[in-house]
Amino acid sequence: MTPNQLDQIKKEQRRSEAEALRTRSEYKDVVEALDKVFEILPEELHDFAKFGEIALAHELGHTLVKGDKGADAMDAEGKLYEYKVSITNQYNFNFNARFPDWETNKARIERHWENIEGAWIGQRDGMQITDKAYVPTSILLPYLLEHFERTKGSQLNKNFRMQKFKELNNV
């Protein structure tokens, strides 16, 4: 290797190290602010995905429920709700892998919605909810069951966009 090539490699290395330092300092304020957030945030809410749920619960005046199965939040009357929050206008209702027989799939989906009043979806920009929609279980569950009964994919997953979800409830 020639001296010029060695010099070029060293320059590239220094440039790369400088870029890494700049990037680290670019996020310094963000990391420090989030550290402060995590100091006051209950431990069960430390999951980054929960940030959207926190924003929607705040918007609706709900309280988040513990756990990651079943309902996500509860209103002042004790009614439970499923939440889906997105920054990309994609709201997935996923019930995992499809079983070979429809009755088992149907029972799993129905069991999920037991005691859940309905589903709220929210469009998020940062921690602000910019759009939201609600569909009660009495409308959403029959729709999901019909959808999954007539589809054949290996996963029981239904993706909504905000407008399509609103249309379920004639909004």
N, C-alpha and C positions, 0 to 999 in steps of 0.2 A: 504494500500500500504506500502510495506517495505521501510526502508531507502535506501537499495540498488537500488530498483526500482526507487525511487525518484531521486537518484544520476544519474542513467542511463538516465532518462527522461531529466534532466538538461543538461547532456553532449550532448545528441542528439540535444537539443534546441540550445546550444552554437555552435555546429558544423554547424547546419543549418544557424544560424545567420552569422557565419564566411564565409560560402559559399556564402550567399547573398551579403556580403560586397565584397568578391573577384570578384563576377560577376559584381557588379556595377563598381568596379574600372577597370575591364577588358574592359568595354565599354566606360569608361570615355573619352579617346582620340577620339574615334569614334563620340560620341555625341558632343563633343566640335568642332570637325572638321565639322560635319554636321550643327551645329548652325551657323558657319561662312559661309557655303554654302548658307543656307537659308537667311542670311543677304543680299547677293548679287543676289539671284535668284528671278526673278519676281514672284509675288504671285500666278499667274495662273499656275506656274510650280511646286508648292510645293507638289503636289500629288506624292507619291513615284513611282507610275506606270509611271509617266512622265520621270523618269530618263532614261529609255531605249530609249524613244523618243528623249530626249536631245542628247544622245550618237549617235543615228542614224542620226539625223539632222546635227550634227557636222561632222560625217563621210561623209555625202553626200553634205555638203555645203548648206543645206536647212534652212528655217526658220519655226519654229513651229507656227501654227495658234491657236488663242484662241478658247476655247470651247472644249466640249467633244463629240460633234456630228459631223458627216461628216468627212471631210479631217483633217489630223493631221499636215501636213506640206506643204510648198510651195517652189518651186525652184526660181531661179533668174528671170525666164521668167514669173512667176506668175502661173505656172501649179501646181495643187493640187495633193496630194498623201495621201493614207491611209498607216499607219505604223502598223506593228506588230513586237514587239521585245520580245525575250525570252532568258532565261538562261537554258531552258530545252528542246529546239528543239520542242516546241509545239506552233503552231500559229493558233489561233482561230478566225474565221470570224463568228461572232454571230449577228444574226438579230432578236433575241428575240423569243417569242412564236409563233408557227405556227397558222395561221388563218384557219378556216375550208375550205375555197375555195382557189384554187391555184392562181387565178388572183389577189387576194388581197396580197398574199405573194409575188408574182412576182413583183407587182407594188411597194411594200415597198423596195425590194432589188434593183430594178432598180433606184428608187428615191435616195437611198443611194449613188449610183455610179455616179449620174449626176454631171458633172463638175469635176470629179476626173479622173486624167490621168492614174493612176494605183496604184498598191500596192507594197511597199517595205517591206520585212521582214528582220530582223537582228538577228543574234545570238550574245549575249552579254556575256562578262566575265568582271565583274566589270563595268567600264564605257567604255570598249573597245569593238568595234564591230569586231568579229572574222570571220564572214561570213555574206554575204548578198545576196539577190536575188530580182529581179524586174519582175513583170508581168503587162503588160498594161491592162487597163479595157477592151479593145476590146477582149482580150483572157480570162481574169478572170471572167468577168460577165457571158458570155455564159456557162462557166464551172460550176459556182455556180448555175445558174438557172437550168441547167440540173440535177445537183446533188440534189438540193432541190425538184425538181419535182418528182424524182423517189424515194426519201426517205420518210419515214412516221413518223419520230420522232416528239415529241411535241415541240422541239426547232429547230429553223433554225440555226444550228451551223455546220460549216465545219472546221475540224482540219487538218492542214497540218504539215508535217515534212519538213525540209529545202529541201531535195533532191526531194521530190514529187512536191514541189512548183516550183523548178527550171525546172523540166521536163515539166511543163505547157508551158514554154517559150522556150523549147528545149535547155536548158543550161545544 
